[in-house]
Amino acid sequence: MGHGYVTLVSADGFEFVVDEEAACVSKMIKSMMQSSGGFSERRDNKITFPEISGKILEKVCQYFYYKLQYTDSRDSVPEFKVPPELALELLMASNYLDC
């Protein structure tokens, strides 16, 4: 797996370009990116999520960077804030993405 970028596309067409290392916080994305099965996602470094809205995918991307930054931190870890109105949808997306 290279140190490049991957584009994540929401159901409503928003595109988020994230560092591949950050995107691989998601076990599902990591599996797709490491697969030798010739997934078009691997070739194009672009993954579309027809069931995840832009506002949720944006928060998921923020979480990828948060998780990457604080995973091995010995300092106190700030809370990852989730607006209550996004909580359920975000939980479903994180479950789907396995992160």
Secondary structure, DSSP 8 states (H G I E B T S, - for coil): --S-EEEEE-TTS-EEEEEHHHHTTSHHHHHHHH--S--HHHHHTEEE-TTS-HHHHHHHHHHHHHHHHHTT--S--------GGGHHHHHHHHHHHT-
